[in-house]
Amino acid sequence: MPAVSSGYTYDDHLPADFSAASLRTDATAGLTATRKRLPPKWFYDKVGSELFEDITRLPEYYPTRTERSILMARADAMIAASGSGTLIELGSGSSEKTRLLLDALTDQVGEDASYVALDVSEDALRSACAGLAAGYPRLRVGALRADFSHQLQLLPTGGRRTVAFLGSTIGNFEPAERAGFLRTLRSQLGGDDHFLLGTDLVKSPDVLIPAYDDAAGVTAAFNLNLLDVLNRGLDADFDRTAFEHVAIWDAEREWIEMRLRATRDQRVHLAAIGLDVRFEHGEEMRTEVSAKFRRDRLTAELEAAGFTGQGWWADPRQWFSVSLWGTA
Ligand code: AVJ
């Protein structure tokens, strides 16, 4: 049973060693692959989450403030179109932009409003939910510690639900994973449920690249922090000074790719998984893809998964969109 503490319920569906175990699996697979790669979810330890918050305030990083501007202007319309009393947010993180939706939700449905945050990070869940429970006394607030890539079957049921997936986090999936995620999500929804999705849109590389390679070097520090996460989590000996941050725009696949490039030949030892890895000078390890979308292709993908378009809201420059999908 979920425990109630200071105004919110907390329900943990991940084993205590989930992070340690899946970091070992991901690092073993990614570092022994011909083209080395690591999943971006490992960026977000305490330091990495703080660096990401710093990124969202950079002049070059437009996605967060653009999405916020869309929500500020249109959250009321989004909530009204969804007809929902329950908002479930995947990868809720700090739940900061969520407040714009919760203002609309509590205005429109009053006592019947519920919010459930789903994230893998207990710290993020607890601080976000405690803040929301204090700020919205009439709102029922729940925290669900779970992994949205594998545990969508845990979404709370009952009432009309809207599942929100903001921040263009969906862009971190590769196309096949994204299709699988959308199909699984669709299978969990029905009737009057909705999906509210934030997506970064295709635009000039002159805007895209600096957003992932800022002048102050914050994104570089965020990328390199991954090596500290591996060092701590896997008792490894990566030397941060032997790698550099790379951000490229893949015009064919329409995604940004972040990489870490070895600046010399080296060998790294990961004691916790008994692995020795060689890097050649210039070798690159992929750490993130951040896909950018076009309305027609996104619509085709959502329709292929069984969703129907019910709303599309973008900023005047068409840099970012928040879209609403139904299941009819
Ligand atoms: C939070 C995953 C959407 O892809 O833009 C920011 C993460 N990476 N700068 C993104 C990120 C580099 C961000 N997402």
Boltz pocket constraint, residues with backbone or C-beta under 6 A from the ligand:
constraints:
  - pocket:
      binder: B
      contacts: [[A, 55], [A, 63], [A, 167], [A, 168], [A, 169], [A, 171], [A, 172], [A, 211], [A, 212], [A, 219], [A, 288], [A, 289], [A, 290]]
      max_distance: 6.0
